[in-house]
Amino acid sequence: MINDHDFRQFHYNVLGVKSQVVGDLILCGDAIITSHIEGRIEMRETGKLILERGSFVKGSIKAIDLEIFGTVEGDIECSGLVSIRASAHVSGSIKSGRLVIYPGAVVEMTANSQEI
């Protein structure tokens, strides 16, 4: 069981399926998003961003590592790995250190895999 001290040091973000954000979202630590977001997402410090099935992001994303199962309409910039899973729909430009597109994913993009 997690104690109070450990909980205060916990860097984890979860936005559920019925949540909606309009505007910029700045997160620290790992994040799982299943909601609708219209605006920029920026991950500060370390942490992986996971966009689950049913998530929808319209806007730019800046992160270290990104895993997409949902829909993204906008530009992506990641210094690490971008994984676009079979259930994903992605349109926009992608700049990443590494890029993996799984069979079945729908992708309309310009891509640049380089060290950022």
Secondary structure by P-SEA (a helix, b strand, c coil): cccaaaaaacbbbbbccccccccbbbbccbbbbcbbbcbbbbbccbbbbbbcccbbbcbbbbccbbbbcbbbcbbbbbccbbbbcccbbbbbbbbccbbbbccccccbbbbbbccc
